[in-house]
Amino acid sequence: MVAGKSGKPEARSWSSPSEVAPGSGVDAQLALMRDLTAGRIEAPDFARSWLSARRRSMDNRERVRERFDRIITDVFYVLDDYVIDPDLREQGDMDDEELTAKVRVALEKLDSLP
């Protein structure tokens, strides 16, 4: 977000991770994705924090361009299929390793955006 003449944030649409404003919800989502794939955060903590950052991003009306949005939205859908509490998982449910692998693929796609 960029402050406009009124002092209120103005919507800006980012097309790649390098354009994302530090401290934004999208920035937090990206950092959490990197933390998960680097083993600095456990999958359940990632899921809760990422969804919180997504809500913050939406509340702040942060916008990303189509290809970027598609990748971030895919992570949201992956988390929709992920059961955070391992005690509630059933056979065939996505596990932490599968979640991490899918997030890694999303990061690779994001890193390839111009």
Biopython code that builds the backbone (N, CA, C, O; Angstrom):
import numpy as np
from Bio.PDB.StructureBuilder import StructureBuilder

atoms = [
    (1, "MET", "N", (0.836, -1.175, 0.000)),
    (1, "MET", "CA", (0.000, 0.000, 0.000)),
    (1, "MET", "C", (0.886, 1.244, 0.000)),
    (1, "MET", "O", (1.942, 1.276, 0.631)),
    (2, "VAL", "N", (0.444, 2.230, -0.698)),
    (2, "VAL", "CA", (1.156, 3.492, -0.790)),
    (2, "VAL", "C", (0.233, 4.582, -0.273)),
    (2, "VAL", "O", (-0.953, 4.593, -0.604)),
    (3, "ALA", "N", (0.759, 5.504, 0.537)),
    (3, "ALA", "CA", (-0.066, 6.592, 1.059)),
    (3, "ALA", "C", (-0.358, 7.579, -0.066)),
    (3, "ALA", "O", (0.544, 8.028, -0.774)),
    (4, "GLY", "N", (-1.621, 7.900, -0.208)),
    (4, "GLY", "CA", (-2.029, 8.862, -1.226)),
    (4, "GLY", "C", (-2.051, 10.273, -0.663)),
    (4, "GLY", "O", (-1.587, 10.511, 0.452)),
    (5, "LYS", "N", (-2.591, 11.207, -1.435)),
    (5, "LYS", "CA", (-2.654, 12.607, -1.026)),
    (5, "LYS", "C", (-3.471, 12.785, 0.246)),
    (5, "LYS", "O", (-3.199, 13.684, 1.042)),
    (6, "SER", "N", (-4.468, 11.930, 0.438)),
    (6, "SER", "CA", (-5.317, 12.047, 1.623)),
    (6, "SER", "C", (-4.644, 11.456, 2.858)),
    (6, "SER", "O", (-5.152, 11.599, 3.970)),
    (7, "GLY", "N", (-3.514, 10.798, 2.670)),
    (7, "GLY", "CA", (-2.837, 10.143, 3.785)),
    (7, "GLY", "C", (-3.315, 8.717, 3.999)),
    (7, "GLY", "O", (-2.718, 7.966, 4.770)),
    (8, "LYS", "N", (-4.393, 8.341, 3.316)),
    (8, "LYS", "CA", (-4.909, 6.980, 3.407)),
    (8, "LYS", "C", (-4.173, 6.106, 2.394)),
    (8, "LYS", "O", (-3.739, 6.590, 1.349)),
    (9, "PRO", "N", (-4.034, 4.831, 2.705)),
    (9, "PRO", "CA", (-3.372, 3.946, 1.751)),
    (9, "PRO", "C", (-4.161, 3.825, 0.455)),
    (9, "PRO", "O", (-5.391, 3.770, 0.459)),
    (10, "GLU", "N", (-3.442, 3.784, -0.635)),
    (10, "GLU", "CA", (-4.048, 3.573, -1.942)),
    (10, "GLU", "C", (-3.693, 2.169, -2.402)),
    (10, "GLU", "O", (-2.576, 1.700, -2.180)),
    (11, "ALA", "N", (-4.624, 1.511, -3.031)),
    (11, "ALA", "CA", (-4.395, 0.162, -3.527)),
    (11, "ALA", "C", (-3.357, 0.185, -4.635)),
    (11, "ALA", "O", (-3.347, 1.077, -5.483)),
    (12, "ARG", "N", (-2.502, -0.794, -4.611)),
    (12, "ARG", "CA", (-1.499, -0.977, -5.640)),
    (12, "ARG", "C", (-1.482, -2.458, -5.942)),
    (12, "ARG", "O", (-1.645, -3.276, -5.036)),
    (13, "SER", "N", (-1.293, -2.808, -7.160)),
    (13, "SER", "CA", (-1.308, -4.205, -7.556)),
    (13, "SER", "C", (0.115, -4.657, -7.858)),
    (13, "SER", "O", (0.781, -4.116, -8.741)),
    (14, "TRP", "N", (0.572, -5.668, -7.101)),
    (14, "TRP", "CA", (1.932, -6.180, -7.283)),
    (14, "TRP", "C", (1.929, -7.345, -8.259)),
    (14, "TRP", "O", (1.018, -8.173, -8.245)),
    (15, "SER", "N", (2.944, -7.406, -9.104)),
    (15, "SER", "CA", (2.995, -8.495, -10.079)),
    (15, "SER", "C", (4.026, -9.558, -9.729)),
    (15, "SER", "O", (4.022, -10.638, -10.320)),
    (16, "SER", "N", (4.910, -9.271, -8.777)),
    (16, "SER", "CA", (5.908, -10.265, -8.367)),
    (16, "SER", "C", (6.282, -10.028, -6.905)),
    (16, "SER", "O", (6.060, -8.940, -6.374)),
    (17, "PRO", "N", (6.848, -11.045, -6.258)),
    (17, "PRO", "CA", (7.228, -10.892, -4.853)),
    (17, "PRO", "C", (8.199, -9.738, -4.595)),
    (17, "PRO", "O", (8.176, -9.142, -3.518)),
    (18, "SER", "N", (9.041, -9.421, -5.562)),
    (18, "SER", "CA", (10.012, -8.342, -5.354)),
    (18, "SER", "C", (9.348, -6.970, -5.238)),
    (18, "SER", "O", (9.967, -6.032, -4.736)),
    (19, "GLU", "N", (8.118, -6.837, -5.687)),
    (19, "GLU", "CA", (7.398, -5.561, -5.636)),
    (19, "GLU", "C", (6.577, -5.386, -4.364)),
    (19, "GLU", "O", (6.116, -4.281, -4.078)),
    (20, "VAL", "N", (6.388, -6.447, -3.605)),
    (20, "VAL", "CA", (5.493, -6.426, -2.448)),
    (20, "VAL", "C", (6.036, -5.509, -1.356)),
    (20, "VAL", "O", (7.222, -5.548, -1.029)),
    (21, "ALA", "N", (5.161, -4.693, -0.804)),
    (21, "ALA", "CA", (5.549, -3.753, 0.246)),
    (21, "ALA", "C", (5.915, -4.491, 1.535)),
    (21, "ALA", "O", (5.172, -5.360, 1.991)),
    (22, "PRO", "N", (7.058, -4.143, 2.115)),
    (22, "PRO", "CA", (7.431, -4.747, 3.400)),
    (22, "PRO", "C", (6.358, -4.468, 4.446)),
    (22, "PRO", "O", (5.799, -3.372, 4.499)),
    (23, "GLY", "N", (6.079, -5.460, 5.267)),
    (23, "GLY", "CA", (5.106, -5.298, 6.333)),
    (23, "GLY", "C", (3.666, -5.539, 5.909)),
    (23, "GLY", "O", (2.764, -5.511, 6.746)),
    (24, "SER", "N", (3.438, -5.773, 4.631)),
    (24, "SER", "CA", (2.075, -6.034, 4.152)),
    (24, "SER", "C", (1.676, -7.470, 4.489)),
    (24, "SER", "O", (2.515, -8.289, 4.865)),
    (25, "GLY", "N", (0.397, -7.758, 4.351)),
    (25, "GLY", "CA", (-0.076, -9.116, 4.564)),
    (25, "GLY", "C", (0.521, -10.086, 3.558)),
    (25, "GLY", "O", (0.869, -11.215, 3.905)),
    (26, "VAL", "N", (0.638, -9.642, 2.310)),
    (26, "VAL", "CA", (1.237, -10.491, 1.280)),
    (26, "VAL", "C", (2.705, -10.761, 1.619)),
    (26, "VAL", "O", (3.189, -11.877, 1.432)),
    (27, "ASP", "N", (3.400, -9.759, 2.108)),
    (27, "ASP", "CA", (4.789, -9.933, 2.532)),
    (27, "ASP", "C", (4.881, -10.993, 3.634)),
    (27, "ASP", "O", (5.783, -11.831, 3.624)),
    (28, "ALA", "N", (3.950, -10.949, 4.572)),
    (28, "ALA", "CA", (3.932, -11.946, 5.647)),
    (28, "ALA", "C", (3.662, -13.339, 5.087)),
    (28, "ALA", "O", (4.282, -14.310, 5.520)),
    (29, "GLN", "N", (2.749, -13.445, 4.133)),
    (29, "GLN", "CA", (2.454, -14.747, 3.517)),
    (29, "GLN", "C", (3.713, -15.324, 2.866)),
    (29, "GLN", "O", (4.026, -16.502, 3.039)),
    (30, "LEU", "N", (4.420, -14.494, 2.125)),
    (30, "LEU", "CA", (5.634, -14.952, 1.448)),
    (30, "LEU", "C", (6.701, -15.375, 2.451)),
    (30, "LEU", "O", (7.355, -16.402, 2.268)),
    (31, "ALA", "N", (6.881, -14.589, 3.508)),
    (31, "ALA", "CA", (7.884, -14.923, 4.530)),
    (31, "ALA", "C", (7.534, -16.248, 5.206)),
    (31, "ALA", "O", (8.416, -17.066, 5.465)),
    (32, "LEU", "N", (6.260, -16.456, 5.489)),
    (32, "LEU", "CA", (5.831, -17.708, 6.110)),
    (32, "LEU", "C", (6.069, -18.888, 5.180)),
    (32, "LEU", "O", (6.470, -19.962, 5.630)),
    (33, "MET", "N", (5.829, -18.700, 3.900)),
    (33, "MET", "CA", (6.081, -19.769, 2.933)),
    (33, "MET", "C", (7.567, -20.132, 2.908)),
    (33, "MET", "O", (7.929, -21.307, 2.855)),
    (34, "ARG", "N", (8.411, -19.115, 2.948)),
    (34, "ARG", "CA", (9.863, -19.369, 2.965)),
    (34, "ARG", "C", (10.275, -20.045, 4.278)),
    (34, "ARG", "O", (11.114, -20.945, 4.285)),
    (35, "ASP", "N", (9.682, -19.607, 5.374)),
    (35, "ASP", "CA", (9.996, -20.212, 6.671)),
    (35, "ASP", "C", (9.596, -21.684, 6.712)),
    (35, "ASP", "O", (10.335, -22.512, 7.246)),
    (36, "LEU", "N", (8.439, -22.013, 6.157)),
    (36, "LEU", "CA", (7.987, -23.408, 6.146)),
    (36, "LEU", "C", (8.948, -24.276, 5.341)),
    (36, "LEU", "O", (9.372, -25.335, 5.803)),
    (37, "THR", "N", (9.286, -23.830, 4.149)),
    (37, "THR", "CA", (10.132, -24.656, 3.283)),
    (37, "THR", "C", (11.570, -24.746, 3.791)),
    (37, "THR", "O", (12.296, -25.676, 3.439)),
    (38, "ALA", "N", (11.982, -23.786, 4.616)),
    (38, "ALA", "CA", (13.327, -23.818, 5.200)),
    (38, "ALA", "C", (13.347, -24.546, 6.545)),
    (38, "ALA", "O", (14.408, -24.702, 7.151)),
    (39, "GLY", "N", (12.180, -24.990, 7.010)),
    (39, "GLY", "CA", (12.109, -25.719, 8.268)),
    (39, "GLY", "C", (12.157, -24.841, 9.506)),
    (39, "GLY", "O", (12.437, -25.331, 10.600)),
    (40, "ARG", "N", (11.887, -23.546, 9.352)),
    (40, "ARG", "CA", (11.921, -22.630, 10.496)),
    (40, "ARG", "C", (10.581, -22.510, 11.209)),
    (40, "ARG", "O", (10.483, -21.856, 12.247)),
    (41, "ILE", "N", (9.543, -23.145, 10.650)),
    (41, "ILE", "CA", (8.217, -23.107, 11.258)),
    (41, "ILE", "C", (7.543, -24.456, 10.993)),
    (41, "ILE", "O", (7.722, -25.054, 9.932)),
    (42, "GLU", "N", (6.786, -24.913, 11.951)),
    (42, "GLU", "CA", (6.048, -26.170, 11.795)),
    (42, "GLU", "C", (4.813, -25.930, 10.918)),
    (42, "GLU", "O", (4.267, -24.827, 10.886)),
    (43, "ALA", "N", (4.389, -26.963, 10.218)),
    (43, "ALA", "CA", (3.267, -26.845, 9.284)),
    (43, "ALA", "C", (1.976, -26.319, 9.931)),
    (43, "ALA", "O", (1.339, -25.436, 9.357)),
    (44, "PRO", "N", (1.565, -26.825, 11.101)),
    (44, "PRO", "CA", (0.335, -26.281, 11.694)),
    (44, "PRO", "C", (0.453, -24.784, 12.034)),
    (44, "PRO", "O", (-0.501, -24.029, 11.848)),
    (45, "ASP", "N", (1.612, -24.363, 12.528)),
    (45, "ASP", "CA", (1.820, -22.947, 12.835)),
    (45, "ASP", "C", (1.815, -22.117, 11.550)),
    (45, "ASP", "O", (1.285, -21.006, 11.512)),
    (46, "PHE", "N", (2.413, -22.675, 10.506)),
    (46, "PHE", "CA", (2.400, -22.012, 9.200)),
    (46, "PHE", "C", (0.961, -21.791, 8.740)),
    (46, "PHE", "O", (0.590, -20.690, 8.334)),
    (47, "ALA", "N", (0.159, -22.849, 8.808)),
    (47, "ALA", "CA", (-1.216, -22.764, 8.313)),
    (47, "ALA", "C", (-2.000, -21.678, 9.036)),
    (47, "ALA", "O", (-2.661, -20.856, 8.401)),
    (48, "ARG", "N", (-1.928, -21.675, 10.353)),
    (48, "ARG", "CA", (-2.667, -20.659, 11.123)),
    (48, "ARG", "C", (-2.173, -19.242, 10.797)),
    (48, "ARG", "O", (-2.970, -18.334, 10.566)),
    (49, "SER", "N", (-0.859, -19.074, 10.784)),
    (49, "SER", "CA", (-0.277, -17.744, 10.552)),
    (49, "SER", "C", (-0.520, -17.275, 9.126)),
    (49, "SER", "O", (-0.805, -16.098, 8.904)),
    (50, "TRP", "N", (-0.410, -18.175, 8.157)),
    (50, "TRP", "CA", (-0.603, -17.801, 6.759)),
    (50, "TRP", "C", (-2.039, -17.352, 6.533)),
    (50, "TRP", "O", (-2.282, -16.346, 5.867)),
    (51, "LEU", "N", (-2.988, -18.097, 7.087)),
    (51, "LEU", "CA", (-4.394, -17.714, 6.923)),
    (51, "LEU", "C", (-4.681, -16.367, 7.599)),
    (51, "LEU", "O", (-5.477, -15.578, 7.089)),
    (52, "SER", "N", (-4.052, -16.108, 8.719)),
    (52, "SER", "CA", (-4.198, -14.817, 9.393)),
    (52, "SER", "C", (-3.622, -13.693, 8.527)),
    (52, "SER", "O", (-4.223, -12.626, 8.405)),
    (53, "ALA", "N", (-2.452, -13.939, 7.928)),
    (53, "ALA", "CA", (-1.834, -12.940, 7.050)),
    (53, "ALA", "C", (-2.697, -12.707, 5.815)),
    (53, "ALA", "O", (-2.786, -11.582, 5.322)),
    (54, "ARG", "N", (-3.326, -13.754, 5.317)),
    (54, "ARG", "CA", (-4.220, -13.602, 4.158)),
    (54, "ARG", "C", (-5.416, -12.726, 4.521)),
    (54, "ARG", "O", (-5.812, -11.853, 3.748)),
    (55, "ARG", "N", (-5.985, -12.963, 5.697)),
    (55, "ARG", "CA", (-7.106, -12.118, 6.146)),
    (55, "ARG", "C", (-6.669, -10.662, 6.243)),
    (55, "ARG", "O", (-7.389, -9.758, 5.819)),
    (56, "ARG", "N", (-5.478, -10.442, 6.806)),
    (56, "ARG", "CA", (-4.961, -9.074, 6.930)),
    (56, "ARG", "C", (-4.787, -8.447, 5.550)),
    (56, "ARG", "O", (-5.129, -7.283, 5.343)),
    (57, "SER", "N", (-4.261, -9.212, 4.623)),
    (57, "SER", "CA", (-4.078, -8.729, 3.258)),
    (57, "SER", "C", (-5.405, -8.339, 2.621)),
    (57, "SER", "O", (-5.512, -7.304, 1.963)),
    (58, "MET", "N", (-6.404, -9.173, 2.824)),
    (58, "MET", "CA", (-7.719, -8.883, 2.254)),
    (58, "MET", "C", (-8.369, -7.694, 2.950)),
    (58, "MET", "O", (-8.978, -6.846, 2.297)),
    (59, "ASP", "N", (-8.243, -7.627, 4.271)),
    (59, "ASP", "CA", (-8.796, -6.492, 5.015)),
    (59, "ASP", "C", (-8.168, -5.179, 4.574)),
    (59, "ASP", "O", (-8.836, -4.145, 4.548)),
    (60, "ASN", "N", (-6.876, -5.220, 4.227)),
    (60, "ASN", "CA", (-6.157, -4.024, 3.786)),
    (60, "ASN", "C", (-6.319, -3.769, 2.287)),
    (60, "ASN", "O", (-5.762, -2.816, 1.743)),
    (61, "ARG", "N", (-7.085, -4.632, 1.638)),
    (61, "ARG", "CA", (-7.328, -4.522, 0.190)),
    (61, "ARG", "C", (-6.038, -4.567, -0.626)),
    (61, "ARG", "O", (-5.909, -3.890, -1.646)),
    (62, "GLU", "N", (-5.099, -5.367, -0.165)),
    (62, "GLU", "CA", (-3.870, -5.553, -0.936)),
    (62, "GLU", "C", (-4.211, -6.376, -2.177)),
    (62, "GLU", "O", (-5.031, -7.294, -2.136)),
    (63, "ARG", "N", (-3.562, -6.022, -3.263)),
    (63, "ARG", "CA", (-3.868, -6.705, -4.518)),
    (63, "ARG", "C", (-2.606, -7.171, -5.203)),
    (63, "ARG", "O", (-1.565, -6.514, -5.168)),
    (64, "VAL", "N", (-2.732, -8.331, -5.830)),
    (64, "VAL", "CA", (-1.651, -8.850, -6.654)),
    (64, "VAL", "C", (-2.223, -9.144, -8.031)),
    (64, "VAL", "O", (-3.419, -9.392, -8.184)),
    (65, "ARG", "N", (-1.365, -9.112, -9.011)),
    (65, "ARG", "CA", (-1.820, -9.345, -10.386)),
    (65, "ARG", "C", (-2.178, -10.805, -10.618)),
    (65, "ARG", "O", (-1.898, -11.667, -9.785)),
    (66, "GLU", "N", (-2.792, -11.066, -11.751)),
    (66, "GLU", "CA", (-3.425, -12.355, -12.025)),
    (66, "GLU", "C", (-2.543, -13.574, -11.760)),
    (66, "GLU", "O", (-2.953, -14.459, -11.009)),
    (67, "ARG", "N", (-1.360, -13.652, -12.341)),
    (67, "ARG", "CA", (-0.522, -14.843, -12.159)),
    (67, "ARG", "C", (-0.109, -14.996, -10.701)),
    (67, "ARG", "O", (-0.138, -16.102, -10.161)),
    (68, "PHE", "N", (0.271, -13.905, -10.066)),
    (68, "PHE", "CA", (0.648, -13.896, -8.647)),
    (68, "PHE", "C", (-0.561, -14.344, -7.815)),
    (68, "PHE", "O", (-0.430, -15.185, -6.926)),
    (69, "ASP", "N", (-1.716, -13.786, -8.104)),
    (69, "ASP", "CA", (-2.924, -14.120, -7.367)),
    (69, "ASP", "C", (-3.269, -15.598, -7.500)),
    (69, "ASP", "O", (-3.659, -16.239, -6.525)),
    (70, "ARG", "N", (-3.125, -16.133, -8.693)),
    (70, "ARG", "CA", (-3.452, -17.535, -8.928)),
    (70, "ARG", "C", (-2.584, -18.443, -8.048)),
    (70, "ARG", "O", (-3.080, -19.424, -7.494)),
    (71, "ILE", "N", (-1.319, -18.127, -7.922)),
    (71, "ILE", "CA", (-0.404, -18.939, -7.117)),
    (71, "ILE", "C", (-0.747, -18.827, -5.634)),
    (71, "ILE", "O", (-0.805, -19.832, -4.926)),
    (72, "ILE", "N", (-0.972, -17.606, -5.173)),
    (72, "ILE", "CA", (-1.327, -17.397, -3.762)),
    (72, "ILE", "C", (-2.673, -18.065, -3.450)),
    (72, "ILE", "O", (-2.842, -18.657, -2.384)),
    (73, "THR", "N", (-3.609, -17.969, -4.365)),
    (73, "THR", "CA", (-4.905, -18.601, -4.164)),
    (73, "THR", "C", (-4.766, -20.116, -4.130)),
    (73, "THR", "O", (-5.477, -20.782, -3.377)),
    (74, "ASP", "N", (-3.872, -20.665, -4.922)),
    (74, "ASP", "CA", (-3.625, -22.113, -4.882)),
    (74, "ASP", "C", (-3.139, -22.542, -3.497)),
    (74, "ASP", "O", (-3.521, -23.606, -3.010)),
    (75, "VAL", "N", (-2.296, -21.719, -2.858)),
    (75, "VAL", "CA", (-1.836, -22.033, -1.502)),
    (75, "VAL", "C", (-3.033, -22.016, -0.546)),
    (75, "VAL", "O", (-3.139, -22.869, 0.335)),
    (76, "PHE", "N", (-3.915, -21.060, -0.717)),
    (76, "PHE", "CA", (-5.125, -21.011, 0.109)),
    (76, "PHE", "C", (-5.933, -22.297, -0.038)),
    (76, "PHE", "O", (-6.391, -22.860, 0.957)),
    (77, "TYR", "N", (-6.109, -22.762, -1.269)),
    (77, "TYR", "CA", (-6.874, -23.998, -1.488)),
    (77, "TYR", "C", (-6.154, -25.214, -0.922)),
    (77, "TYR", "O", (-6.798, -26.138, -0.424)),
    (78, "VAL", "N", (-4.836, -25.225, -0.993)),
    (78, "VAL", "CA", (-4.069, -26.312, -0.379)),
    (78, "VAL", "C", (-4.338, -26.326, 1.123)),
    (78, "VAL", "O", (-4.561, -27.386, 1.708)),
    (79, "LEU", "N", (-4.317, -25.154, 1.740)),
    (79, "LEU", "CA", (-4.574, -25.081, 3.180)),
    (79, "LEU", "C", (-6.017, -25.460, 3.511)),
    (79, "LEU", "O", (-6.293, -25.963, 4.600)),
    (80, "ASP", "N", (-6.925, -25.223, 2.586)),
    (80, "ASP", "CA", (-8.309, -25.623, 2.792)),
    (80, "ASP", "C", (-8.425, -27.152, 2.885)),
    (80, "ASP", "O", (-9.308, -27.679, 3.563)),
    (81, "ASP", "N", (-7.524, -27.846, 2.198)),
    (81, "ASP", "CA", (-7.509, -29.317, 2.219)),
    (81, "ASP", "C", (-6.650, -29.891, 3.335)),
    (81, "ASP", "O", (-6.651, -31.102, 3.556)),
    (82, "TYR", "N", (-5.922, -29.043, 4.037)),
    (82, "TYR", "CA", (-4.986, -29.479, 5.079)),
    (82, "TYR", "C", (-5.683, -29.455, 6.440)),
    (82, "TYR", "O", (-6.280, -28.449, 6.822)),
    (83, "VAL", "N", (-5.603, -30.559, 7.157)),
    (83, "VAL", "CA", (-6.169, -30.633, 8.505)),
    (83, "VAL", "C", (-5.058, -30.235, 9.480)),
    (83, "VAL", "O", (-4.073, -30.956, 9.638)),
    (84, "ILE", "N", (-5.226, -29.087, 10.127)),
    (84, "ILE", "CA", (-4.176, -28.534, 10.980)),
    (84, "ILE", "C", (-3.859, -29.444, 12.161)),
    (84, "ILE", "O", (-2.689, -29.658, 12.477)),
    (85, "ASP", "N", (-4.869, -29.974, 12.807)),
    (85, "ASP", "CA", (-4.664, -30.822, 13.980)),
    (85, "ASP", "C", (-4.351, -32.254, 13.525)),
    (85, "ASP", "O", (-5.219, -32.927, 12.969)),
    (86, "PRO", "N", (-3.124, -32.721, 13.756)),
    (86, "PRO", "CA", (-2.762, -34.067, 13.294)),
    (86, "PRO", "C", (-3.625, -35.167, 13.916)),
    (86, "PRO", "O", (-3.778, -36.234, 13.322)),
    (87, "ASP", "N", (-4.185, -34.925, 15.089)),
    (87, "ASP", "CA", (-5.042, -35.922, 15.727)),
    (87, "ASP", "C", (-6.370, -36.102, 14.984)),
    (87, "ASP", "O", (-7.043, -37.118, 15.157)),
    (88, "LEU", "N", (-6.742, -35.135, 14.169)),
    (88, "LEU", "CA", (-8.001, -35.200, 13.428)),
    (88, "LEU", "C", (-7.820, -35.692, 11.995)),
    (88, "LEU", "O", (-8.801, -35.898, 11.282)),
    (89, "ARG", "N", (-6.588, -35.879, 11.575)),
    (89, "ARG", "CA", (-6.333, -36.336, 10.209)),
    (89, "ARG", "C", (-6.728, -37.792, 10.047)),
    (89, "ARG", "O", (-6.557, -38.622, 10.940)),
    (90, "GLU", "N", (-7.259, -38.059, 8.874)),
    (90, "GLU", "CA", (-7.618, -39.423, 8.523)),
    (90, "GLU", "C", (-6.667, -39.918, 7.452)),
    (90, "GLU", "O", (-5.935, -39.142, 6.836)),
    (91, "GLN", "N", (-6.692, -41.219, 7.243)),
    (91, "GLN", "CA", (-5.854, -41.789, 6.203)),
    (91, "GLN", "C", (-6.189, -41.125, 4.879)),
    (91, "GLN", "O", (-7.360, -40.969, 4.534)),
    (92, "GLY", "N", (-5.170, -40.740, 4.149)),
    (92, "GLY", "CA", (-5.357, -40.078, 2.869)),
    (92, "GLY", "C", (-5.365, -38.560, 2.952)),
    (92, "GLY", "O", (-5.258, -37.885, 1.928)),
    (93, "ASP", "N", (-5.491, -38.009, 4.171)),
    (93, "ASP", "CA", (-5.415, -36.548, 4.319)),
    (93, "ASP", "C", (-3.988, -36.081, 4.080)),
    (93, "ASP", "O", (-3.027, -36.816, 4.306)),
    (94, "MET", "N", (-3.875, -34.863, 3.628)),
    (94, "MET", "CA", (-2.565, -34.268, 3.399)),
    (94, "MET", "C", (-1.804, -34.176, 4.713)),
    (94, "MET", "O", (-2.356, -33.770, 5.736)),
    (95, "ASP", "N", (-0.514, -34.561, 4.675)),
    (95, "ASP", "CA", (0.307, -34.446, 5.880)),
    (95, "ASP", "C", (1.229, -33.234, 5.759)),
    (95, "ASP", "O", (1.210, -32.521, 4.756)),
    (96, "ASP", "N", (2.026, -33.015, 6.788)),
    (96, "ASP", "CA", (2.907, -31.839, 6.832)),
    (96, "ASP", "C", (3.903, -31.824, 5.684)),
    (96, "ASP", "O", (4.188, -30.766, 5.124)),
    (97, "GLU", "N", (4.431, -32.980, 5.333)),
    (97, "GLU", "CA", (5.422, -33.058, 4.254)),
    (97, "GLU", "C", (4.793, -32.710, 2.906)),
    (97, "GLU", "O", (5.403, -32.023, 2.087)),
    (98, "GLU", "N", (3.575, -33.187, 2.685)),
    (98, "GLU", "CA", (2.885, -32.864, 1.439)),
    (98, "GLU", "C", (2.579, -31.370, 1.358)),
    (98, "GLU", "O", (2.731, -30.754, 0.304)),
    (99, "LEU", "N", (2.151, -30.799, 2.473)),
    (99, "LEU", "CA", (1.895, -29.361, 2.506)),
    (99, "LEU", "C", (3.166, -28.594, 2.162)),
    (99, "LEU", "O", (3.150, -27.681, 1.336)),
    (100, "THR", "N", (4.255, -28.970, 2.799)),
    (100, "THR", "CA", (5.526, -28.287, 2.552)),
    (100, "THR", "C", (5.937, -28.407, 1.091)),
    (100, "THR", "O", (6.416, -27.438, 0.503)),
    (101, "ALA", "N", (5.758, -29.575, 0.503)),
    (101, "ALA", "CA", (6.111, -29.775, -0.909)),
    (101, "ALA", "C", (5.267, -28.882, -1.817)),
    (101, "ALA", "O", (5.786, -28.304, -2.772)),
    (102, "LYS", "N", (3.976, -28.766, -1.529)),
    (102, "LYS", "CA", (3.108, -27.930, -2.354)),
    (102, "LYS", "C", (3.452, -26.446, -2.204)),
    (102, "LYS", "O", (3.393, -25.694, -3.177)),
    (103, "VAL", "N", (3.804, -26.034, -1.011)),
    (103, "VAL", "CA", (4.207, -24.645, -0.789)),
    (103, "VAL", "C", (5.532, -24.378, -1.496)),
    (103, "VAL", "O", (5.736, -23.293, -2.040)),
    (104, "ARG", "N", (6.425, -25.349, -1.491)),
    (104, "ARG", "CA", (7.711, -25.198, -2.189)),
    (104, "ARG", "C", (7.481, -24.981, -3.688)),
    (104, "ARG", "O", (8.130, -24.131, -4.297)),
    (105, "VAL", "N", (6.571, -25.737, -4.277)),
    (105, "VAL", "CA", (6.244, -25.570, -5.699)),
    (105, "VAL", "C", (5.677, -24.172, -5.943)),
    (105, "VAL", "O", (6.033, -23.517, -6.923)),
    (106, "ALA", "N", (4.804, -23.721, -5.062)),
    (106, "ALA", "CA", (4.231, -22.369, -5.200)),
    (106, "ALA", "C", (5.318, -21.315, -5.134)),
    (106, "ALA", "O", (5.307, -20.362, -5.913)),
    (107, "LEU", "N", (6.263, -21.477, -4.207)),
    (107, "LEU", "CA", (7.370, -20.506, -4.111)),
    (107, "LEU", "C", (8.219, -20.499, -5.376)),
    (107, "LEU", "O", (8.653, -19.441, -5.831)),
    (108, "GLU", "N", (8.452, -21.669, -5.936)),
    (108, "GLU", "CA", (9.227, -21.732, -7.184)),
    (108, "GLU", "C", (8.510, -20.986, -8.288)),
    (108, "GLU", "O", (9.142, -20.275, -9.069)),
    (109, "LYS", "N", (7.194, -21.139, -8.363)),
    (109, "LYS", "CA", (6.403, -20.417, -9.364)),
    (109, "LYS", "C", (6.469, -18.916, -9.111)),
    (109, "LYS", "O", (6.630, -18.133, -10.047)),
    (110, "LEU", "N", (6.344, -18.515, -7.850)),
    (110, "LEU", "CA", (6.408, -17.087, -7.512)),
    (110, "LEU", "C", (7.775, -16.504, -7.853)),
    (110, "LEU", "O", (7.872, -15.391, -8.369)),
    (111, "ASP", "N", (8.825, -17.259, -7.562)),
    (111, "ASP", "CA", (10.173, -16.777, -7.843)),
    (111, "ASP", "C", (10.459, -16.659, -9.330)),
    (111, "ASP", "O", (11.385, -15.955, -9.731)),
    (112, "SER", "N", (9.663, -17.348, -10.157)),
    (112, "SER", "CA", (9.872, -17.266, -11.615)),
    (112, "SER", "C", (9.093, -16.113, -12.256)),
    (112, "SER", "O", (9.245, -15.851, -13.449)),
    (113, "LEU", "N", (8.265, -15.428, -11.472)),
    (113, "LEU", "CA", (7.513, -14.299, -12.035)),
    (113, "LEU", "C", (8.465, -13.150, -12.355)),
    (113, "LEU", "O", (9.392, -12.865, -11.597)),
    (114, "PRO", "N", (8.223, -12.500, -13.484)),
    (114, "PRO", "CA", (9.095, -11.370, -13.864)),
    (114, "PRO", "C", (8.931, -10.176, -12.950)),
    (114, "PRO", "O", (9.593, -9.156, -13.142)),
]
sb = StructureBuilder()
sb.init_structure("model")
sb.init_model(0)
sb.init_chain("A")
sb.init_seg("    ")
for serial, (resi, resn, name, xyz) in enumerate(atoms, 1):
    if name == "N":
        sb.init_residue(resn, " ", resi, " ")
    sb.init_atom(name, np.array(xyz, "f"), 0.0, 1.0, " ", f" {name:<3s}", serial, name[0])
structure = sb.get_structure()
